[in-house]
Amino acid sequence: MENKIVLGLIEKIRLNEEEVMAKIDSGASRSSIHIKLASKLKLGPVIKSVRIKSSHGVQLRPVVKANVLIAGKKVEGSFTITNRENLKYPVLIGQEILKQGFLIDPLKNEISDN
């Protein structure tokens, strides 16, 4: 556990020069980004397409690479592009990125009732 960065379930990240809030999800093997944000950041080119199984069924999604700054650490990751319009956060950080030196503490950014 040495040299691991502890993240909460929600983290402020930086993609290019844009700061956004992201959901940290160890249950997701891949990371994803909302299509409008990917377009705004001019992410690309699309390097491949992958089949994603979710609670909504199976989708074929384009994949782009991007550098992301999380808790002061810059890493490169692959992001599937999808419509996250009805979700609270435009970015989901999954296992592929988390394996690059991060741990999750669900209590890290909990709001105290005191």
N, C-alpha and C positions, 0 to 999 in steps of 0.2 A: 504494500500500500504506500510505500515511499514514493515521493514525487508525483502523487496523484492529486488532481485538483478536484475538490468536492463541489458539486453543483446541486442546486435545489431542483424542484420539479419545473420551475419557470425561471428562465434566465434572460437577461438582456444580452444580445449578441450583436456583432457588427458584420455585415456582409457588404463588401466594397466600402462605401462611406455611409451606409444606411444602418442606423441602430434600430433594431426591432426586438420585440419580446418573442421568445421561442419556448415551446413545450419540450421538455426533456423526457424522452420515452424509451426506457430500456426494453420495452416489449416490442418496439418497432425495429426491424433489422436495418431498414434504410431511413434516410432523412428525406424530408419533402419540403417543398416551398410552393407558396401560392403562385399561380400563373401570372397574376398582375404584378406581383413583386419581382418575379424573375424577369418579366418584360421591362419593368422600370429600371432594374439594375443591369439590363442588357447582358444577362447571363447566357452563356453559350460558348461554343456551338453544342448542339445535342450530340453526345458521344455514342449513345445507344438507346434502345427502348427495352423496358423490362415489364414482365407481367407481375402485377401486385395483387395479392389476395387480401381483402379486407372484409369488414362486416357488410360492405356495400356490394360485394361480389368481386369479380376479377376484372382488372383494368390493364390496358397497355399504356404505360407512361414513358414519356421522354426523360432522359437523364442528362444532367449537366454537371460539370465540376465547378466548385467555387471554394475560395478561401474564406474561412470564417474565424472571427476572433471571439473566443468564449472564455470568460473569466481571465482575460489577459494572455491566453494562449492561442496562437494562430495555427490552425490546422487546415488541411485540404480535405474536402469530402465530396461525395457524389450526392446529388439531390434529385429526386424525382419531381417533376413538375405536375401539379394537380390543382384542382379547384378547392381551395380551403376557405372559400367565402363564408360558409356557414359555421366555421370553426373559430374559436376564440383567438388563436394565434396563427399568424401567417407562415410560421416555420415550425417544423417538428425535427428535433435532433434525435437520431436513432443510434443503434449499436455501432454501426460502421465508424462514426465519428467518436462515440463514447469510448471505444477501444483504444483511442489514441491518448490515453492518460487521464481519464475522468472517472469519478465515482459519483453516485447519486445519494444524497441525504434528503429524504422527503421532508424532514423537519427544518431544513436550512432556511427557507424563506417563508415559513409559516408566520402568520400574523398573530401576535399574542392577544388574548382577551383581557389582559390585565390593564 
